[in-house]
Amino acid sequence: MTQVGEGQEAEENAPPVMTFGAPTAGEILAERYKLVEHINNDSAGRLVWRGVDVVLRRPVAVVLRYPGGDSATEMLQAAVAASRVIHPNLVGVYDAIDEADRAYVVREWVDGQSLRELVAADGPLDPARATTIGNAVASALAAVHPTGMVHGNVHPGTVMISDDGRVVLADARTDGADTQESDIRAVGGVLYFALTGHWPHGEAPMRGATAGQGRAAIPDAVRDASGAIAAPRQVRAGVPAYLDDLTMDLLDPEIAPPSSDVLAAELGRLDIPADDHFLEQAGPLRFAADTDDLPSPLAAAGGRKVALGIAATLAVALVGLLIGISVLGGDDKSPKTEPVARPSNTAAPVDEPTKPTETVRKLAVEDVRIIDPDSRTRNELSDADKVIDDSEDEGWETDTYTRANFGNFKRGMGVWIDLGAPHTVKSVQAVLSASGATARLYTGTSDPGSSSAGDKKLVTEYLKTPIGDGFAQYDGTTMTFSNGFDPDKKYRYLLFWITELPANDRGYKVGVQEITVQGS
C-alpha cells in the first residue's frame, strides 16, 4: 500500500537520484530500522520507504532525505514537535535521526491509501464519508494547535485512510509561512476535494500540486471567468446545502475561520451515517426552515431587533398591568380600571359572586431534559437538572458552534419541562449566560421519551403549538414569556426552544442558568 509523503508522488518515469547517503533495500538504519521497499518520492525531495522495526517487530514508514544537516533541520524539528502529540487521527512519530549525510523520520505505517489515491480510484466521495474524513482532519488539528504547533501540510496526499477505516493526518511540515488559519483553510480544501475530486489551489495551495504534474496530479477546481471557484453543489449534484456552505466558508478569505476545536465539533455533529438519512442527497436538509420562518423585510433591514424590543417592552408592561390588577382585586378576564373598596363586614350582592383569588407561585418541576433532535452524538444532554436548581451560578450550556443558527444543520436545541400535572401557567422566565440569544416557548401533550427518535417526535408535535406571538430576543440575559398563556387552559409540558446563539470570542454558544415557571 502506498504511503504518501508531503506532496505528489514522483513522475512514474523519473530517473533515480543517486548521491552519497542514498538508501538501499535491506539496509538497517540506527541498528533497528530495516528498509524493505521504496514506496515513493515526494515533492519536498524526500523518499518514503516501508520498513520494519527489528527491535519491536512492527512495520514502520521511514521518511528519508539526503544529505542531512541543515537541509533536514525543518523536517526533524517538525517531527520532534509532532511526536509530542498523541491522537487517534494523527500518524504516530517514533524517531527522528540526523546522520549528517542523511536524515530520516520513522513514523507509524498505515495500511491503506491516501485520500488522493482513494478519490483517483473511486471518484468523489458521498457527503457522509467526506464529512467523516473532514471531521478526522479537523480533530487532528484540534489536538495539534493548542500546543502552539502548525501542521503546515494538510492536503489529500497527507490524509490517510487505513484499511480498517481509520483516518489519520501524516507528515507535519512548517516553514514559517504556515499558520493555524492556513491549516483550517486547508480542511476546506480537503472537503472540496473529497466532494468534487478537484483541489482549490487558489485558496489552499498544495505543495508541488500543479496541473499536469505526473500521474498523481489533481485537477484544478472549476472556475468562472473571474477565477472564482465553483461551489461543490455546482460541480456535483447531491451535496447537502449546509456542507456546501461550510466548505465554501472555509475557503473564503473574507470569512474568518473558526478555531480547529470549533470546526471539529461542527463536523463531528455533521458526521452522521448515511443510513440515518439526515443527509438529503438531493440538496439541503429535509428539515430546512419553512418559508414562514424566513426573516421578514423588517428583520432584513435591521428592524427585527427594534420590533422585538417593542414587543419586549409591551410584555414587561403587561406583566406590570397583571400585577397591578391582582393587587386591585381584578383578574385577567374582567380587569377593573378603578379600585373598589368594600367593608369587610359587608356581604357581596347575591348576583355578584366573589371569585377566589388565585395565588401565583413558583411551580415545582418534576422532570427536565435537553432536547436535541438533529444530533447523532447527543453529547450536549448533561446538566439539565442545573436549570431548575434555584441557582444561577451553574446551568446547562450548548457546545460552541461556528454559526449563530447552529450551522444550518440543526433546527435548534431546547429545554423540556414536565410540571408533573396540569397547571394554570402565568409566566416562564429563563436566565441565560449571555445576551443576544433567540428563543421561543412551545407546549405539547406527550412525552415520547429521551432518545433521538423521541426528540424528533416531540419537536414535530410541540413546534405546532407556540406560546405567544413569536421568538423572544432581549438585550439582557433574562427572557420572560407571559403574554401567550390561555387562562382557561392548563399546561403540563413546556419546551424552551433556542434557535440562535450569541457570539463569544470562539464562536457561538449559550448557557441556560435557570428556568422558573410561575402559575397556580
VOGU-3710 file (C-alpha; in Angstrom, 3 decimals, decimal comma):
1> mtqvgegqea> 0,000/0,000/0,000  1,259/3,449/-0,849  2,489/5,682/1,922  2,480/9,298/0,838  4,939/11,912/1,960  4,404/15,651/1,930  3,479/16,161/-1,674  2,967/14,463/-5,012  4,462/11,160/-5,995  7,424/11,385/-8,306
11> eenappvmtf> 6,942/11,111/-12,058  6,423/7,489/-12,941  9,475/7,509/-15,240  11,579/9,919/-13,202  15,228/8,810/-13,018  16,519/7,941/-9,550  18,718/10,498/-7,853  21,959/8,858/-6,758  24,125/10,688/-4,216  26,122/9,714/-1,171
21> gaptageila> 23,724/8,607/1,535  21,166/7,006/-0,781  19,422/4,118/0,992  19,262/0,528/-0,253  16,791/-2,262/0,387  17,814/-4,449/3,310  19,862/-1,698/4,945  19,346/-1,265/8,696  19,279/2,326/9,998  20,227/3,189/13,590
31> eryklvehin> 20,719/-0,549/14,172  16,935/-1,157/14,307  15,016/0,139/11,245  15,332/-2,208/8,279  14,430/-0,740/4,876  12,187/-3,133/2,955  10,695/-1,310/-0,042  10,966/2,142/-1,622  7,375/3,388/-1,892  7,653/6,835/-3,485
41> ndsagrlvwr> 9,378/10,188/-3,595  7,647/13,407/-2,651  7,825/16,948/-3,963  9,918/18,052/-0,979  12,777/15,811/-2,081  12,188/13,074/0,475  11,984/9,317/-0,003  9,310/7,228/1,663  10,242/3,638/2,481  8,352/0,782/4,037
51> gvdvvlrrpv> 10,462/-0,654/6,824  10,456/-2,864/9,892  11,479/-2,023/13,439  13,536/-5,137/14,130  13,517/-4,469/17,883  9,759/-4,110/18,354  8,929/-6,243/15,281  6,440/-3,817/13,811  6,106/-2,167/10,387  7,172/1,448/10,091
61> avvlrypggd> 7,401/4,137/7,452  10,802/5,769/7,046  10,795/9,260/5,522  14,357/9,998/4,458  16,247/12,794/2,787  19,901/13,240/1,935  22,068/14,968/2,693  21,024/15,651/6,280  22,392/18,503/8,342  20,970/21,969/7,748
71> satemlqaav> 18,815/20,859/4,834  16,901/18,466/7,115  16,511/20,770/10,118  12,908/21,759/9,368  11,856/18,153/8,761  13,401/16,939/12,005  12,053/19,810/14,090  8,544/19,218/12,765  8,859/15,501/13,548  10,061/16,114/17,109
81> aasrvihpnl> 7,178/18,510/17,731  4,649/16,094/16,197  5,906/13,220/18,357  4,665/15,063/21,443  1,037/14,986/20,315  -0,759/11,661/20,590  -4,137/11,472/18,894  -6,024/8,713/17,042  -6,260/10,893/13,924  -2,547/11,681/13,819
91> vgvydaidea> 0,132/9,358/12,467  2,443/8,437/15,323  6,056/9,635/15,071  8,555/7,209/16,610  12,010/8,579/15,899  13,955/11,405/14,186  17,653/10,975/13,404  20,260/13,125/11,644  23,364/11,284/10,397  24,799/14,283/8,515
101> drayvvrewv> 24,934/12,539/5,149  21,238/11,728/5,521  18,380/12,316/7,965  15,186/10,361/8,476  11,966/10,299/10,414  10,441/6,993/11,492  6,694/7,014/11,822  3,687/4,729/12,028  2,976/2,627/8,956  -0,632/2,876/7,806
111> dgqslrelva> -2,034/0,008/5,781  -4,317/1,844/3,415  -4,246/4,671/0,920  -4,250/8,417/0,789  -7,376/10,469/0,132  -5,792/11,460/-3,182  -5,479/7,808/-4,221  -8,945/6,928/-2,948  -10,657/9,655/-4,988  -8,495/8,908/-8,031
121> adgpldpara> -9,605/5,270/-7,905  -13,263/5,607/-6,863  -14,212/9,175/-7,733  -15,630/11,827/-5,385  -16,956/10,572/-2,073  -20,515/10,657/-0,806  -21,237/13,557/1,591  -21,321/11,370/4,693  -17,878/9,878/4,035  -16,415/13,250/3,062
131> ttignavasa> -17,721/14,667/6,329  -16,175/11,809/8,306  -12,790/12,495/6,733  -13,075/16,250/7,284  -14,032/15,637/10,906  -10,978/13,422/11,445  -8,607/16,005/9,955  -10,127/18,833/11,992  -9,920/16,701/15,146  -6,221/16,071/14,466
141> laavhptgmv> -5,615/19,811/14,125  -7,606/20,437/17,301  -5,023/18,276/19,081  -2,056/19,968/17,400  -2,991/23,653/17,606  -3,330/24,032/21,418  0,372/23,163/21,691  1,205/26,185/19,525  2,197/23,981/16,605  1,124/24,307/12,988
151> hgnvhpgtvm> 0,782/21,221/10,805  1,502/23,147/7,612  0,908/20,244/5,255  -2,802/19,393/5,098  -3,820/18,124/1,661  -5,213/14,950/0,052  -1,764/13,352/-0,074  -1,241/13,510/3,699  -4,738/12,398/4,666  -4,517/8,617/5,028
161> isddgrvvla> -7,439/6,182/5,181  -6,445/2,844/6,655  -7,918/-0,462/5,575  -9,920/-0,596/8,807  -11,436/2,836/8,152  -9,269/4,946/10,439  -8,453/8,406/9,069  -5,089/9,917/10,018  -3,136/13,026/9,136  0,544/12,478/8,366
171> dartdgadtq> 3,798/14,378/7,794  3,590/17,722/9,565  5,792/20,347/7,981  6,086/24,063/8,609  8,468/26,544/7,045  7,421/29,650/8,959  4,898/30,816/6,367  2,184/28,468/7,593  -0,343/29,409/10,259  -3,085/27,686/12,169
181> esdiravggv> -5,535/29,579/9,969  -3,967/28,125/6,835  -4,347/24,663/8,390  -8,058/25,280/8,915  -8,492/26,687/5,396  -6,860/23,506/4,143  -9,606/21,446/5,796  -11,982/23,290/3,470  -9,758/22,210/0,598  -9,855/18,598/1,766
191> lyfaltghwp> -13,663/18,705/1,951  -13,824/20,304/-1,503  -11,546/17,649/-2,949  -13,414/14,783/-1,297  -16,741/16,089/-2,629  -15,623/17,051/-6,147  -12,290/15,415/-6,973  -10,810/18,899/-7,570  -8,353/20,868/-5,467  -8,973/24,609/-4,892
201> hgeapmrgat> -5,330/25,660/-5,355  -6,032/29,342/-5,133  -7,454/29,123/-1,614  -5,269/26,445/-0,039  -2,274/25,734/-2,275  -0,820/22,271/-2,125  2,925/21,912/-2,195  4,039/20,645/-5,548  0,472/20,196/-6,812  0,374/21,784/-10,221
211> agqgraaipd> -1,833/20,777/-13,106  -0,317/18,004/-15,169  2,382/17,021/-12,675  2,834/13,284/-13,037  0,328/10,532/-12,585  -0,799/11,862/-9,205  -1,692/15,366/-10,375  -5,005/16,678/-9,001  -7,385/18,549/-11,327  -7,777/22,227/-10,572
221> avrdasgaia> -11,132/23,474/-9,279  -13,777/24,526/-11,785  -13,635/28,310/-12,100  -15,644/31,103/-13,661  -14,254/33,851/-15,896  -13,073/35,829/-12,874  -11,188/32,862/-11,453  -13,631/32,198/-8,611  -14,099/28,518/-7,821  -17,450/26,842/-8,314
231> aprqvragvp> -19,209/25,576/-5,197  -19,309/21,782/-4,713  -23,070/21,764/-5,408  -22,356/23,396/-8,775  -19,819/20,726/-9,634  -21,719/17,704/-8,420  -25,343/17,006/-7,563  -26,320/15,665/-4,160  -24,067/17,762/-1,908  -26,148/18,992/1,063
241> aylddltmdl> -26,515/22,765/1,226  -25,095/23,089/4,735  -21,965/21,080/3,815  -21,571/23,147/0,664  -21,847/26,356/2,718  -19,353/25,193/5,327  -16,804/24,175/2,685  -17,063/27,464/0,813  -16,915/29,491/4,046  -13,654/27,776/4,986
251> ldpeiappss> -12,212/28,665/1,576  -13,461/32,264/1,593  -10,689/34,637/2,728  -13,327/37,242/3,594  -14,859/34,989/6,263  -12,848/34,456/9,438  -12,453/30,711/10,017  -13,328/29,098/13,349  -10,701/27,616/15,614  -9,805/24,000/14,968
261> dvlaaelgrl> -11,681/22,708/18,014  -14,839/24,550/16,999  -14,545/23,217/13,452  -14,002/19,694/14,774  -17,132/19,997/16,928  -19,133/21,279/13,954  -18,005/18,465/11,677  -18,495/15,974/14,498  -22,173/16,858/14,576  -22,375/16,577/10,819
271> dipaddhfle> -20,635/13,201/10,858  -23,841/11,163/10,540  -24,088/7,733/8,899  -25,792/7,933/5,533  -28,304/5,251/6,526  -29,645/7,570/9,230  -30,985/9,736/6,385  -30,033/13,024/7,940  -28,194/13,884/4,732  -30,525/14,778/1,907
281> qagplrfaad> -28,744/13,535/-1,190  -30,823/15,835/-3,396  -29,841/19,020/-1,627  -30,481/20,771/1,691  -31,631/19,004/4,814  -35,244/17,948/4,687  -35,921/19,861/7,881  -34,771/23,164/6,402  -36,771/26,137/7,654  -40,221/26,720/6,198
291> tddlpsplaa> -40,804/29,956/4,342  -42,834/31,135/7,349  -39,619/31,069/9,382  -37,668/33,283/6,983  -36,833/36,808/8,174  -39,299/39,493/7,206  -38,220/42,586/5,256  -38,242/44,401/8,567  -35,782/41,920/10,015  -33,594/42,103/6,919
301> aggrkvalgi> -33,454/45,853/7,272  -32,398/45,628/10,889  -35,912/46,205/12,184  -36,160/42,798/13,842  -34,421/43,924/16,996  -36,487/47,098/17,057  -39,740/45,172/16,663  -38,723/42,614/19,240  -37,581/45,364/21,556  -41,025/46,938/21,335
311> aatlavalvg> -42,599/43,529/21,921  -40,392/43,036/24,958  -41,403/46,450/26,321  -45,071/45,618/25,825  -44,550/42,270/27,553  -42,983/43,999/30,565  -45,839/46,492/30,620  -48,345/43,648/30,512  -46,658/41,938/33,450  -46,907/45,177/35,399
321> lligisvlgg> -50,554/45,535/34,452  -51,360/41,994/35,584  -49,604/42,572/38,879  -51,488/45,824/39,360  -54,793/44,136/38,551  -54,047/41,353/41,040  -53,314/43,911/43,768  -56,516/45,828/42,997  -58,671/42,692/43,177  -59,325/42,122/39,493
331> ddkspktepv> -58,492/39,226/37,218  -57,325/38,868/33,632  -60,861/38,104/32,426  -62,562/41,267/33,686  -59,943/43,753/34,799  -61,170/46,692/36,878  -59,919/50,116/35,986  -60,597/51,562/39,427  -60,173/50,135/42,919  -63,451/49,144/44,610
341> arpsntaapv> -63,469/49,412/48,362  -65,718/47,017/50,246  -66,094/46,961/54,010  -65,033/43,679/55,463  -68,378/43,191/57,181  -70,430/43,877/54,061  -71,589/40,835/52,154  -71,399/40,787/48,380  -74,699/41,038/46,486  -76,285/37,714/45,616
351> deptkptetv> -75,903/38,413/41,861  -72,201/39,259/42,204  -70,437/36,095/43,375  -66,934/36,560/44,631  -64,295/34,627/42,688  -61,489/33,209/44,828  -58,199/34,947/44,162  -55,646/32,576/42,622  -52,278/32,599/44,343  -49,483/32,875/41,799
361> rklavedvri> -46,470/30,892/42,916  -43,397/29,165/41,617  -44,412/25,783/40,250  -42,406/22,683/41,050  -40,791/20,898/38,094  -40,988/17,127/38,147  -38,636/16,444/35,225  -36,357/18,373/32,889  -34,151/17,300/29,995  -32,321/18,642/26,958
371> idpdsrtrne> -33,954/18,174/23,562  -31,515/17,745/20,659  -33,339/16,090/17,732  -30,761/16,669/14,983  -27,553/15,379/16,555  -26,263/11,829/16,247  -23,679/12,180/19,016  -26,135/13,671/21,556  -23,200/14,842/23,652  -24,872/18,004/24,975
381> lsdadkvidd> -27,559/16,429/27,167  -25,927/16,536/30,608  -26,535/19,094/33,384  -30,219/19,635/32,546  -31,049/19,497/36,274  -28,931/22,603/36,824  -31,536/24,785/35,118  -34,007/24,146/37,976  -31,653/24,072/41,000  -32,585/27,585/42,250
391> sedegwetdt> -29,092/28,834/41,432  -27,950/30,980/38,525  -24,290/30,189/39,199  -24,391/26,966/37,196  -26,534/25,777/34,318  -26,647/23,791/31,115  -24,799/25,096/28,062  -24,507/24,276/24,391  -21,264/23,394/22,683  -19,544/26,107/20,673
401> ytranfgnfk> -20,823/26,397/17,104  -19,440/28,203/14,080  -22,727/29,916/13,268  -25,470/31,557/15,295  -28,094/29,220/13,822  -26,200/26,064/14,842  -24,572/25,837/11,385  -27,640/25,369/9,173  -27,961/21,721/10,054  -29,860/21,975/13,305
411> rgmgvwidlg> -33,295/23,396/13,859  -32,238/24,335/17,359  -31,946/22,893/20,860  -34,233/23,154/23,818  -35,035/22,522/27,461  -38,147/20,367/28,043  -40,018/20,824/31,311  -42,562/18,497/32,933  -44,609/20,125/35,721  -45,857/16,727/36,831
421> aphtvksvqa> -49,524/17,650/36,450  -51,556/20,241/34,516  -51,354/23,767/35,950  -52,516/27,263/35,131  -49,312/28,950/33,982  -48,806/32,699/34,166  -45,199/33,096/33,027  -41,938/31,333/32,251  -38,637/33,067/32,929  -35,300/31,886/31,528
431> vlsasgatar> -31,990/33,323/32,720  -29,213/32,900/30,146  -25,446/33,186/30,365  -25,223/35,863/27,654  -27,410/38,317/25,817  -28,376/38,068/22,160  -29,929/34,603/22,028  -33,198/33,966/20,221  -35,706/31,535/21,669  -39,391/30,638/21,732
441> lytgtsdpgs> -41,702/28,807/24,086  -43,861/25,858/22,997  -46,184/23,366/24,610  -47,364/19,828/23,874  -49,299/16,978/25,375  -46,960/13,989/25,151  -43,597/12,722/26,393  -42,065/10,424/23,736  -39,052/9,638/25,917  -35,386/10,609/25,847
451> ssagdkklvt> -33,909/9,359/22,585  -33,081/10,715/19,171  -36,366/9,394/17,806  -38,252/10,670/20,851  -36,773/14,157/20,486  -37,735/14,267/16,817  -41,302/13,246/17,636  -41,508/15,756/20,464  -40,245/18,678/18,382  -42,572/17,793/15,497
461> eylktpigdg> -45,550/17,954/17,870  -44,554/20,875/20,080  -43,464/23,290/17,361  -47,072/23,299/16,149  -48,203/24,948/19,395  -46,222/28,106/20,170  -46,987/30,184/23,238  -47,105/33,858/22,370  -46,569/35,645/19,115  -43,049/34,763/18,154
471> faqydgttmt> -39,428/34,414/19,050  -38,132/36,354/22,006  -34,840/38,209/21,862  -33,689/40,560/24,560  -30,660/42,725/25,123  -30,338/41,379/28,639  -29,863/37,819/29,795  -33,409/37,262/31,115  -36,286/36,161/28,888  -39,828/36,329/30,266
481> fsngfdpdkk> -42,751/34,699/28,463  -46,044/35,890/29,918  -48,323/37,052/27,120  -49,346/33,830/25,425  -50,823/31,574/28,088  -54,538/30,789/27,836  -56,122/31,429/31,278  -58,712/28,732/30,564  -56,095/26,138/29,700  -53,806/24,091/31,885
491> yryllfwite> -50,256/23,153/30,902  -48,026/20,292/31,959  -45,278/20,133/29,302  -43,281/23,155/28,095  -40,383/23,474/25,654  -37,941/26,388/25,803  -36,554/26,247/22,254  -33,323/28,081/21,254  -32,818/28,910/17,570  -29,974/31,456/17,559
501> lpandrgykv> -26,872/31,605/19,735  -24,980/34,695/20,896  -21,382/35,200/19,806  -18,340/34,888/22,013  -14,611/35,060/21,253  -14,533/31,451/19,977  -17,811/31,067/18,130  -21,445/30,869/19,210  -22,853/29,294/22,368  -25,186/29,969/25,277
511> gvqeitvqgs> -25,904/28,627/28,730  -29,318/28,340/30,369  -28,657/29,130/34,014  -32,175/28,863/35,455  -35,785/28,432/34,300  -38,676/29,412/36,579  -42,362/28,683/35,930  -44,984/30,801/37,712  -48,615/29,736/37,969  -51,190/28,114/40,192
//
